[in-house]
Amino acid sequence: MRTLVIVGSQWGDEGKGKVTDYLAQEADVVVRSQGGNNAGHTILFDGNKFALRSIPSGIFNPNIKNIMANGMVIDPKQMLEELHGLEARGIKKYQLFVSNRAHIVLPYHSALDGAYEQFKEDKKIGTTKRGIGPTYADKANRIGIRMGEFIQPELFKEQLKTVLKIKNMELQMLGLEPFDFDAIYTEYSKYAEEIKPFVCDTAELLEEEILKNSKVLFEGAQGVMLCLDHGTYPYVTSSSPTGASVPLNSGIAPRYIQDVLGICKAYTTRVGEGPFPTELDGELAHYIRERGHEYGTVTQRPRRVGYLDCVALNYARRISGINHLALMLFDVLSGLDTIKICYAYELDGKIIHTIPATTYDYSRVKPLYIEMPGWKEDITSVTSFDELPIQAQNYIRKVEELTKIKVSLFSVGPDRKQTIVLEELFK
Ligand code: IMP
């Protein structure tokens, strides 16, 4: 296997950063192809904790080429802060390539993100307010600014002048202050200058690498259920975090994508609004949230917590072509008497095995569960499947049975060493 796509198979925050970091040890190239700094990938190794937002997870290894591809939306200021933060912590030797076709996030995008949310009142999406939606909207509206223009002062000036006129009207219509052209131009030109050496045609580079037989890891952000097309619309992000989106968002042929590793937690979490059939509250939610440190990496919001939802997982498998599964945060479930897994929904008296298209229907489904015995043992130091308590082994087998996907690895703690591989994927 020379190319491997990693996708979140739930609503994001499944632990993709950890798996990417683990597999990146084998990779020659790591690619981020969609989203922006709405993502937050936490990586822990040798006692150091790093929270990445838009920079690919291969950045810690100087031999890996890290690509920020055309499908991303990049906030130049935040990207540089992230890079400087890494450099200050000793990550000074790295290879980074930024697509000349990626779109940039400017301050008016974040302002608009907040304003749209405010006006939606009880229909808020609960966005990260990083300007992601408005930037993708400008891209679709053909008034976005791409890296290739951004790094050429005259082109940036010309494009910003035109676009800012429109955006300022939009801001004022929403009761917000307009932005000053000179202020943005002066500040952002400095960022452009600094980012310029990283900018290139990353699609060309990527194909060269694939043809050279390099190992390429595509690092997903968010999760399938947050996909703009197939997720729980409108409570989704503004890009597609599926395996299918990878070729388009990185500029390569679909035939180069063969394997998709879906990352899922041993339970389910969601940040932001929208239906969540297996959501828990009370003591059990608190238990899982605290043990799993379920607070947003980007916004610090407490995450909503629920039982594992195999209807959602099966949906993600179908939409995203997932053929391997990584079960994360498995240790969090230790200590429970019994654990439930959702295997189907009931809607209007019918049993269904898929995600209804409308929020109206999805918010009315009733999850149907199987209940399994839990285990009391601490499993954070197990190093093999056989060392797991039998109840934990049965839990993994049940997930495989319900999703028809093989669990290729599971994780019992945040450290690199706490990853137990059942099937080598990327050797
Ligand atoms: P946006 O991507 O900031 O527009 O937010 C849209 C929805 O996606 C909100 O519910 C966010 O909480 C959610 N979201 C965006 N990025 C992530 C992520 O990396 N993990 C989990 N949820 C996310």
Boltz pocket constraint, residues with backbone or C-beta under 6 A from the ligand:
constraints:
  - pocket:
      binder: B
      contacts: [[A, 11], [A, 12], [A, 13], [A, 38], [A, 39], [A, 40], [A, 125], [A, 126], [A, 127], [A, 128], [A, 129], [A, 130], [A, 131], [A, 132], [A, 133], [A, 221], [A, 222], [A, 226], [A, 235], [A, 236], [A, 237], [A, 238], [A, 271], [A, 272], [A, 273]]
      max_distance: 6.0
